[in-house]
Amino acid sequence: MARSLDGLVFVPVADQAPGQVGRRTRFEYHEHDGVVWADYRGGEVVKGHLIGTREDDTVDFRYVQLRLDGTTASGHCTSLVTVLADGRLRLEESWSWESQKGCGTSSVEQPLD
């Protein structure tokens, strides 16, 4: 199992569609006893929260966010925690909106800086 997500910052590897998470979004993760949560903001997202559980290297969570245009959105995501060659962590995500139509995949990883 990869190390704890507690206290780690993650950034998207690529931009998603407008109104969604993008490269300027920053996630601040926490983890304790199998519970994972994070706050995020940046780009099109004014404020977002996620909460869920971790079993081995799989994180399963729900998320909710407020966008710049004043709309809210929520969904479900399952992430696989992987270790990059340089030791940083990456989350390979499969997500689906629950408040609107749409689903996809994305990746977030610890920034180089």
N, C-alpha and C positions, 0 to 999 in steps of 0.2 A: 504494500500500500504506500502511495506517495505521501509525503509529509503533510502536516496540517495546513489548512487554508487560513488559519487564524492570523490576523494582522497583515495579510497580503493584499496588494493592490493588483488589479488586472485591467487590461485595456483590450479593446477589440482589435483583431488582426486586420479587419477590413470594415468599411462602411456597409450598413444594411440599407434598406429602402428608406425614403424620406419619412420622418416621424418616428423613426426607430433608433436604436442604439447605433452609434457611429464611433469612429476613431478618436473623437474628443471626449467620449464617455469614460469615466473612471469608476471602477467598482472597488469598494473597500470591504473585504471579506472578514468574517469571524466564524470560528468553529469551536464547539465545546460538546463533548460527549455525544457525538453523532448528529448534533444539531448545527446547521449551517445557515448563516444569514449575512446579508450585505446591504449597504446603501450605495446608490449610484446616481450620478448626475453628469451632465455635460452634453454638448451638441444639442440635439433636439429634445433631450430629456431634462426637465427642470429638477425633478426628484423622483427617485425610484427606490423600491425596496424589494428584496427577495427573502424567502425563508423556506427551509426544507430540511432534509436529512441526508446523511452520507452513510453509505455502506460500502466498505472497502474503497474502491476508486470511482464509485458512481454517486453523484449528487443528484437528488430529485427535489425540485423546488417549484413554488409558485412565485410569480412576480407581478407587481403593479407599478405603474408609472404615470406621472403627470408630464405632459408634453408642453412645449413652448406655445402651441396654439390653444392651450387651455383644456384639451381633451385628455381623458384618462384611458388607459388600456391595461389589460391583465392577461396572463397566460401561464403556461406550464412548460418546464424545461427539464431535461435530463442531460447531465454533463458527465463526461468521462475525464478524470484527472490523469494527465500524462506528464512525464518529465522530459523536457527538451534536452538536447545534447549538452547544452551549457549549464544544465542544472535548474533552470527556471521551470516553473509549472505552466501548463497550458490546460484549458478546459475546452474539450470538443463538445459542442452543444447541439442538441436536437430540441427545437422548441415549436410550440404552437400557441397561437392566440386563443383565448377563451372569450374575449370581449368582441372579437371581430373575426373575419375569415383570414386564414393564412397560417403557414407553417414554414419551417426551413431549418437550416443548419448554420452554425457560426462557430468562431473560435475566439477565445480571449486568452491572453497570456500576461505573465509578469513583464512589465516594461524593462528595457535595458538599463535605463537610468536609475 
